């Protein structure tokens, strides 16, 4: 791509069918090197299928994809050598210690002994696990195991790492801790991270770009700010005095008002795209409602996501059991 960023991933009209089920439908995507990319979608949207295609584990039924400049059909083995992955299973041996787990994988990657020992110490220290390095992993919490699994995935210093729902099932404290570790990893090592997640807060905090997929089709791609702008529903929060349920019902029926709800003195109004709040304020004043403050509510990534999902997240778009 002339004059553009160097790409970690390029997919062009990638389609993947499992019998009569279309898991990916003409997926086209370009992901620059060195960023955290979030891939968002409901269960069965095609996220895991996309990772398997990009890793060369399965071929697309149609279309073309390159990872780190390598063709996924021809160069799957080379791609997997240069990438790290944490998919459905953490790939840990629970009877072994944390150190021995990483040492085993380091030997499998043929990392020289001195480099291997230094890298293991570096990663266990970064993830706050060094003091527990001799513990059998089976005694650890799920959050600690996930940190170790991420360390395993990046042990050989891959240029690109695929993380499929890495915080799934973790409690909020463990989720926040792993999220901070991933951000530090990307910043300090310059690794490109392809992250699938259901956690929109996680994507908003971590990702430079996000893509939203549903039913195998890519619905949108851009920065969290760009997607939030798409989800802007014209919502305003008005602090009032003297609002009544009857007035709220009348307000909801006005032109350019999508919804109106009141909770105590707070009136939440959703306006049609491009509509001004000034006529609403004038209407309230005309009906002897005191208006003390008007505040535009900033759209969140969740607003944009739900808008793209058609205001309803569905879980029934199965793609051969994948996500």
Number of C-alpha atoms within 10 A of each C-alpha: 7 5 5 7 12 15 17 22 20 20 21 15 16 23 23 25 18 11 8 8 14 20 29 28 21 20 21 16 15 17 21 17 19 20 20 26 25 29 25 26 29 21 21 23 27 31 28 24 24 24 21 16 24 28 28 24 15 16 21 23 15 15 16 21 26 24 24 19 14 18 18 26 18 12 15 20 14 16 22 19 13 16 23 24 23 21 18 11 10 17 16 19 15 15 13 16 19 28 21 18 22 28 20 15 18 21 12 10 13 11 16 10 12 8 10 21 15 10 21 23 15 14 21 21 14 15 20 15 19 16 9 16 19 13 17 17 23 15 12 14 11 17 20 21 20 23 26 24 24 25 24 27 24 22 21 20 17 18 20 27 23 25 23 21 20 25 24 14 11 16 11 10 10 18 19 14 16 21 19 15 17 20 15 14 20 17 14 9 13 17 21 25 27 23 23 25 21 16 16 18 12 16 23 19 12 21 19 16 21 27 20 23 25 25 24 29 18 21 15 17 19 15 16 23 16 15 24 20 16 18 20 19 21 20 22 18 18 21 19 19 15 13 21 12 11 8 15 18 14 10 19 17 12 14 11 17 19 17 17 21 16 19 10 12 16 16 19 21 25 22 23 15 13 9 14 12 20 10 11 18 16 13 13 19 13 10 12 12 17 17 18 10 10 17 12 14 15 15 18 19 23 16 20 23 25 13 16 20 17 10 11 10 15 15 14 11 20 18 24 16 12 15 23
